[in-house]
Amino acid sequence: MPAKAVIYDDESIELLWGDSGEAGGWISPALPASTKPWAFEVPSTSIGAHQGKTLAVSYRVLPGGETPSVPLSLAVSRLSGGLPAPEIAQAQGRASLSLRNVPASGATLLLSRWPLIGTDQRVRLAIYGAFQSGGQAQEHVVVDWHAVTEAEVFNGLRQTIPKPVLQQFALNGFIKLRAYVSWDRGQSWPAQGSPNFPVFELQLLA
């Protein structure tokens, strides 16, 4: 907040972070103007959707507040690391997955919580590999357009890969687990074959 702003102690201030109707938009709780310094902590869940973009940040004074301040244009950089790779709970370490260890109910696909995770995000989880039937390797989508839940913000994702899906891949070959995340409610996605999370590779055994 600019120190030169004329705001009286019996008033309150709200921070307007982006467009409240769009992914990553946020309006702060009202801060009593008598509280100094005038500072706001934007939740990490409202930052991810703005990566690589420029957003408008303004404030308004209450009561009144129909007209916000002149907005500040703020450029948000992209995460440079710290994203988890998807894993399978039944895998042997980080090297292989034996189908005999996969129950009939399916394998458990895990994706740990990541920096800036939020409920505005959508997730696509896929397996890439050669099929038993031969031909070129293909990508099989296991979960698509999954909306991150409040519980997953704290615990990460836990999904099931049906065993028949795994059984269609060539034995002794390698499969790649891919995680694609849309930060903005599915408005934009990484290109197929170019996931924005690290890839996890396993050898598939009988």
N, C-alpha and C positions, 0 to 999 in steps of 0.2 A: 504494500500500500504506500502511495506517495506521502511523505511526511508533511508536505505543504497543503494537503487536502483539508478543507474546512469542514470538519465534522464535529458535532457537539457531543458531550459525554452522555447525554440522555438519548442518543440515537444508537442505531445498530448498523452493522455492515454485513453484506452478503457478497461472497466472491462467486462470479459466474465463470465457470471453466468450460469453454466450448459451448456447444448447443445442448441444452438439457434434454432435448428430444432425440438426440443422435447418440450413437455409441461413444462412450467415454465422456459424455456430457455430465456436468456435476454442478450443483448449487450448494454452497457451504451452509452449515448452520449459522444463524445470525450471531455475529460477534459484537458484544457491547463495546461501543466506541471508547468507553472509559478504560477498557483493557488495552494496555500498551505493552509491547509494540503491536501494531496492526499486522498480524501475520497469520497465514492460513496454511494448513498442511493438507495437500491434495492426496486423497487415498490412491495407493498404487493401482487399484482396480480401475481407476479412471484415466490412467496414463497410456496403457498398452495400445488402445485404438488410435492414438495420435502419433505413433511412431512414424518418422519420416514425413511428417506433415507439419503445417503451421496452423495453429488454432488461435482464436480470439479469447482473450482473458480480460474481464472487466469487473467492476464492482457496482453495487447500488446501496444507497443509504435508506434506512427505514426509520420511522414510517415514511410513506411516500414511495420512492424507489421505482416509479414507473419508467424513468429514463436512466439507464445505466451510464456509467462513465464512458469516455472514449476508450475503445478496446486497445489492449496491447497485443501485437502480433508476436506469438511465441513459437519458435521452431523447436520441435521435439526430435531428438536423434533416435536411432534404432538401437535396440539391445545388441551388444557386441559379443555376448557369450552367456554362459550360465544356464542354457536350456538343456533339459534332460532328454535322453533317448528313451524310446519305449522299450519295455522288457517283457518277458514271459516268465511268470512265477515258477513254472515247472521246468525251466531250462537248467542244464547242468553248467553252473557257473555262467560264464559269458561266452561259451564256445559252442554248445550244441543243445538240441532239443530232441529227446527220444519220444516217439509217439506212445511207447508203452507207459510213459509217465504221465500222459495226458488222460484224465478221466473221461468217461463217456459224455459228461456234461460240458466238456470243452476246456481249453487252456485259458488261463487268466492273463490278460494283457494289461500291463501296468504303465501308467505315465505319471511320474511324480509331479507335484505342484511346481510351477515354474515362476520366475520373476514376472511381475505385472499380471498374473493370472486374474481373470475377472469373469463375471457372468455375461458380459457382452460378447464373449468369445465363443467361437464354434470350432469343433475338432473333427478331423477326418483321420482315421487310423487304417492303415493298409499293409498288406503283405505283398512283397514282390519276389518272384522266383519262377523257375521252370516247372511246368506241370508234368505229371506222370505221363500224360498223353503225348508229350513231346511238343515241338514247336518252340517259338521264341518265348522268353520269359515274359510274364505278365504281372500286372498289379491287380490284386483282389482287394476291394474296399471292404473292411470289416465293420466299421462304424463311420457314418457320414452325417455331417451337419449336426453333430451332437452339441447341444447347448450346455456349457459348463454350469454346474449347479453351485449353490452356496456351500454345500458340503464338500464338493470337489475343490473349491477355492482353498480349503484348508487341508484336504487329504489327498488330492490328486485324483486321477481317473483310474477306474478299475472296470474293465470290460471283458466279455467272454468271446473267445474265438471258437466257433463250433468245431468239433473234432473232424467232421467230414471236410471242412474247408482246408485244414492242414493236410489231410490225407490225399488231397488232389495234387500236392506238390511232390516233385521228384525226390525220392529217398537218396540220401548221401550228398544231395546238392545243398546249396546255401539259399536261405531265405533272408530277406531284408525287411525289417519292421520300419515303417515310415509313419511319421506323425506330421500332419499339416494343421496349422492353426490359423484361422481367420480372426484377426483382432477386432473386427468391426461388424459383428453380427452377420457375417457371411457376405458382406458387400464385396470383399476382395479376398482372393485365395492365392497361395503360391501355385505355380504351374505344376501340372501332373509330372511326376518324376523328379521334382525339385523341392522336396519338403523343407520347411524352414526350421525343423528340429533335427538334431543329430540322428543318423540312421544306425540301427542295431542289427548286426548280421549274425545269424546262427546256422550251423549245419543241421539239417533235418535227418534224424536217424530213425530206424524201425523201432 
